[in-house]
């Protein structure tokens, strides 16, 4: 009888140990991923299109392969995009058509 109880105790210990190790691994992975996300927010990176290594967002030359990278400013700044979206819309196509009509004397 004592052998059965001791075997059950060893089995329970092994199950608890394995579950504890799995829980520890999952929590560690979660913490590391959240830390990595915070790090990316502080120091944004991009992938070099030539060697596929990560470099700083502001980098002009890849530190791994030495190739020139496109500047970040080739895309409009977010503030500029917001201003353009919030600006009142005007139909430039219609304005151009009206000017064309005037130039041809059709009005």
N, C-alpha and C positions, 0 to 999 in steps of 0.2 A: 504494500500500500504506500509506503514511504517513497518507493521508487517511482510510482505513478505520479505522486504529488511533486516530486523533485523534477521529473521530466516535464510536467505541465508548467512548473515555475520557470524552467529553462526556456520552454517554448514561448511563454508569455514575455519573458525578458527579451528574447530574440525579436519578437514581433514589435514590442515597444521600442527597442533599439533601432530597428529598421525604419519604423514610422517616424521616430524622432530625427533620424538622419535625413529622411526625405523632406520633412518639414523644414529642417535647417537649410537644406539645399535650395528649396523653393523660396524661402524668405531671403536668403543671400542673393539669389538671382534677381528677385524683385527690387531689393535695395540697390544693387549695382545698376540695374537698368534705369531706375529713377535718378541715380547720381549721374549716369551717362547723359540722360536727357538734359539735366541741369547744366552739365559741362558744355553740351552743344549749344545751349542758349547763350552761355557766356562767351564761348569761343566758336563761332560758326565755322564750318569747314565745307569744302567742296571737293569733288573727285576730279583729278586730272584726266582730261579726255584722252591723253596719250599713253600714260602708264597705269592709270586707274588707282593711284595712291591718293590718300587724302592730304590736302594742303589747306592752309588758312584761306578764308574767304577773300581776303584782300591781296593774296599772293599774285604777283605779276609773272613770276617764273617758278616752275615746279622744282622743289628742292630735291626731288628724286631723279627726274630725268633731264632737268635743265631746259625744258621747252617753255616757250612763252605761252602764257595763259591769257584768255580774254579778260579784260578788266570787268570788275563788278559793276561799274557805272554804265556798262552797255545796256543795262536794263534800267528803266526809270525808277527813281526812288519811290517808296510807298507813299510819302507825303504828296509827291507830284501826282500820282495816280488818284489819290483821294481828292485833291483839288480839281482835277479834270472831271471826275465823276460828279462832284457836287456843283460844278459850274453849270449855269443854265444852258440848256441844250439849244443849239441853233442849227437849222437845216441848211448847211452850206450848199448842198446840191440845188435846192430850190433858189437860193440867192444867186448862184452861178447861172442858173437857167434864166432868171429874170434879167440879169446883166446881159446875157447873150441875146435875149429878145430885144432889149433896148438897143444894143449895138447893131442889130439887123433892122431896126426900125419896125418891129412887129408889134409894138404897143401903141 
